[in-house]
């Protein structure tokens, strides 16, 4: 009963923090969608670099078993999501750049895959995408919230500077952001990693 109450309490706090961050996440979705469309409709930028990156990823997956692939995908996504939160301390610049890069990259890859194998193949991304994309968007949104909190901390509000550990200051956002990462982002990325790893292993 105590354990059940513990988890209920944690997820209630996560839900409250999500509501506080929702407009940051809406902003991230908007930027991500815009860059996805640019990457899909105008895949002219950084073509050589993107293809080199894709080839490197393929080489890293060669010869690996299913669970090795799962761990690789999960660990890479987890590190990227965690860093999006932590590096938000730099006034939210890194999370914003991450959104731009990933949006364009995904749109570019989706265009290339659709051109090679048909638009219907994109549905294969759906099983893990419904878990991975929200997890990434949540993390970037929290990182943006961290950045705004830092900006406000060094700004002036009512003639007084906000303290780092104030109720809605950087310390609060970091603490609640890490709670959200552990109880929401982590499970989503784990499920996404398992699904994607299994699909890659099956497809050979």
N, C-alpha and C positions, 0 to 999 in steps of 0.2 A: 504493500500500500504506500509506504514511504517513497519507494522508488518511482511508483506511478505518479504520485503527487509531485515529485521532483521534476520529472519530465514534463508534466502538464504545466508546471510553473515556468520552466525554461521556455517552452514553446509559446506561452502567453506573452512573455517578455520579448521573444523574437517577433511575434505578431505586432506588438506595440511599436517596436523599433522599425519594423517594415513600414508601418503606416507613417512614421516620421520621415522615412527616407523615400517614400513612394514617388515624389515628384523628381527626385534625383534619378531614380530608375526609369521614369517615363522619359526624361531627357536623354538618358543613355540609349533607350530603345529607339528614340527618334534619330539620334546621330548614327547609331548602328544601321538602322534601316536605310537611311540616306546613303551612307557609304556602301552598303550592300548593293543598292541599285546602281550606284556609280560604277562599282566593280563589275557588276553583271552587264550593264549596258555599254560601258566604255572601258573595256579591259586593256588599256593601252599603256598604263604606267607600271614601271618596275617589273616587266614581264620576265626578263632574264633572272632577276633576283628571286622572284616567286617560283619559277620553275626549278631553280637551283635548290631552293628551300624544300620543295616537294620531293625532289630526287633524294635529298639528304634524309628526309623522313622515311622514305621507302627503304633506303639502305639500312636505316636503324631498325626497321621491322623485319628485315630478311633473316631467316633462320631462327626466329624466336617462336616459342610455343605460345599457346593461347593465353595462359596466365601471365606470362612475361609481357605479352602485348597489353593485357588488361592493366598490369601494374605500371607500365610505361605511360600509357594514356592517362590513367588516373593520377599518377604522381606529377606529370607535366601540367595537367589542368589544375591540380590542387596548388602547385607552386605559383602558377600564373595568377590564379584567383586570389591567393593569399597576398602576393606582392601588389596586386591592384589595390588592395585595402591598405597595406602598410605604406606604400609609396604615395598614397593619397596625401600624405603629410606635406608633400611638396606642392601645396596649393592646388591639388587635384590635377596637375598637368599630366602625370604618368597615366592615371586612369583614362583621361580624355584621349591621349595618344593611343592607348591600348584599344579603345573603342573604335577609333578611326582606322587603325591598322587591321584589326580583326574583321571589321565590317567590310572593308574593301577586299581583303584577302578571301573571305568566304564568298563574296559575290563573284570575284574573279574565278575562283575554283569551281563554283556552281556553274558558271557560264561555260568553262572549258569541258566539264563533265557532261553537261547537257548537249554540247556540240558534238562530242564524241559518241555518246551512248543514248542520247535522247532525253528529253525533259522529264520523262517518267522515272528515270533512275534517281532523281533527286528525292523521291519518296523514301529511298533507302536511308536517308539521313534522319528521317522523322523519329524512329524509335529511340535513338540516344539523344537527338537534338532537343526533344521535349524536356529532357533532364539537364543536359549540359548548358544550353543557351540561357535558361533562367538562372542557373548557378553563376555563370559568368556575369550576366547582367546585374544580379544582386551584388556581387563582389565589387564590380566597377562603380555601381551606384553608391555603395558604402564608402568606397575610396573617394568619390566626389564629395560626399558628405564630410569626410575627414578633412579634405582640402578646404572646403568652405569654412569649417570650424577653425582651422588654423588661420585662415584669412581674417576671420572675425576676431580671433584672439589677438592678432597683431594690429587690428583696426581699432577704431574708437566707437564705443556704443554709449550714448548718453554721457560723454565726457570721461568715461572710465574704460580701461582696458579689461577685457574678460580674462579670467584666470583659466589656466590650462585644465584644472580639475573641476571647473564649475559644472553645474547641473547639466548644461547642454554644451559643455566645452569639449576640447579635444579628448581629454581623458574619458569622459562619458561615452563619446562616439566610438573610440577605440575599444572600450570594454564591451559595449553592446554589439559592436561590429564583430568582435572575436566570438562572442556568444552565438551570433547569427551564423558565422562561418562554421562553427563546430556542429551546431544542431540542424542547420538547413543546407548550407552549401556543400559541406563534406558528404552527407548522404546522397545528395543529388549527383555529385561528381562520381561517387562510387558506383551508383547504378548506371550512369552514363558510360563509365569506363568498362564495366562488365559487358554491357550490351554491345558497345563498339568493338571491343576486343574479340568477343565471340563472333560477331559478324565478319570481321577481318579474317579471323582464323578459318572460318567456314568457307569464305570466298577464295581462300588460298593465297 
